[in-house]
Amino acid sequence: MSFPRNQRTRSFGPVRWLVFFLILAVFAVACSRPETVGPRARLDGFPRVVLWAWERPEDLEFVGPEKYGVAFLAQTLTLSGERVIFTPRRQPLNVSPETKLIAVTRVEARKKSGGEVALSDAQRDELVALILKTLELKNVSAVQIDFDVLVSEREFYRGLLATLRERLPDHVPLSITALSSFCLGDRWMQGLPVDEIVPMVFRLGPDERQIKEHLASGGDFREPLCRAAYGISLDEQFDLKFDYTRRIYVFNPRPWKETDLVQLDSVLKRK
């Protein structure tokens, strides 16, 4: 096969060889980097049922770690003016050493009379630092944020989650809770850098009838990130045509007992 005489085939020339080897070097470095873990895949090793343990004494040593995880309230962080008020968990929590734990941070915004919460970069960075510290607690494998965010706080929250995801170890899952109404009709959560959003399908307030009718008829959440989990309460009916392949977080208004797990298992096994 011959080429036209005006086609340069004899030599790259020194400059082109240099460019060629630079491209090869960049490609080699890119291939040598460890692969990052994709969204949701970080949670693959977690049990399908996770028990919430809120601010009260909880003895969960009877919980089988192969079937259940525990998401416990680790701290409450309150935004007040320019400050971040740190309140650690004060109640004991007993679990078996093998139980996978999710450290939950509750974020609240306290508006002073005649003033507003600053929602500053300094507050964001302080929140991130305090949330990262929960990873130092024993057996914690993931973090979750519980923040009933207002419309005026959404931009701040998105920035908080983006910064937190950047600073978390790549293998650590980031979960958040959300009002079910956000997952159904409000797309402000689209593209959040989280592994899952847990819609709270209990204590629904004025939207209860509309949301439960939607789910009972086989409807689903419009936000894709909300289609990985449900948040339910043991004292409310939750036979709403759920997809029981998703992770289920369960709140209990009273301290957990073994009989509560028997009740929960009997419901889940029928699905």
C-alpha positions, 0 to 999 in steps of 0.5 A, a space after each residue: 500500500 502506498 501513500 500520497 507523496 504529500 503525506 508525512 510518513 517517514 518521521 514524527 519529528 522530535 516535537 511530535 515524539 515528545 507530545 506522544 510520550 507525554 500523552 502516554 505518561 498521562 494515560 499511564 498515571 490515569 490508569 494507575 489511580 485507584 477506582 472511585 466507588 460509585 454512588 449507592 455501591 458504597 452501601 452495598 455491604 450494609 444490611 437491608 434493614 437499619 434501626 434508628 436509635 435516637 437520643 435515649 438509652 438503647 441496648 441493641 446487643 440482641 440485634 443480629 448484625 447480619 440482618 440489621 444495621 443501626 443508625 444512631 444519633 451521634 450529635 445535634 448541631 444547631 446553627 444560631 446566628 454566626 455560631 454552630 452549637 455542638 450537642 453530643 449524644 448523652 445517652 448510652 448505646 450498646 451494640 454487638 461489635 459486629 453491628 454496622 453503625 451509621 452516625 447520624 448528625 441532626 442539623 437545626 437552624 435556630 432563628 433568634 428574635 429579629 435575626 437570621 442564621 448566617 449560613 456562612 462558609 465558616 459555619 459550613 466548614 465547622 459543620 463538615 469538620 464535626 460530621 467528619 469527627 463522627 467517623 472516629 466513633 467505634 464501628 462507624 461505617 457511614 454518616 447520615 444527615 437529618 436536616 429539615 431544610 427550608 427553601 432559604 437554606 437549600 443552597 447552603 445545604 447543597 454546598 455543605 453536602 458537596 464539601 462533605 463528600 469531597 472530604 469524606 474517604 471515598 469508600 464511606 457512604 453519605 446518606 441524608 433524610 428528607 421529607 417525602 414531599 421533597 421526593 415527590 414534587 420538588 426537584 431541588 435535590 436533583 444531583 445532590 452528591 449523596 449515596 441515598 436519600 431516605 424519604 420519611 414516610 411517617 409523621 407526614 403532617 398535612 400532606 399525609 393523605 395525598 402521599 399515602 394515597 400516591 404510594 398505596 396506588 403503586 406510585 413512586 418518588 419522582 426524585 431518583 435518589 429517593 428510590 433507594 430507601 424508605 424511612 418508616 415508624 414502627 407505630 404507623 401502618 406502612 403497607 403502602 406497596 413499597 419496594 421491599 428490595 430497598 433499604 428500610 430505616 425504622 424509627 421506634 417511638 419507644 426503646 427497642 426490644 426483641 419483640 419489636 424485631 419479631 413484629 418487624 420481621 413478620 411484616 417484612 417477610 410477608 412482602 
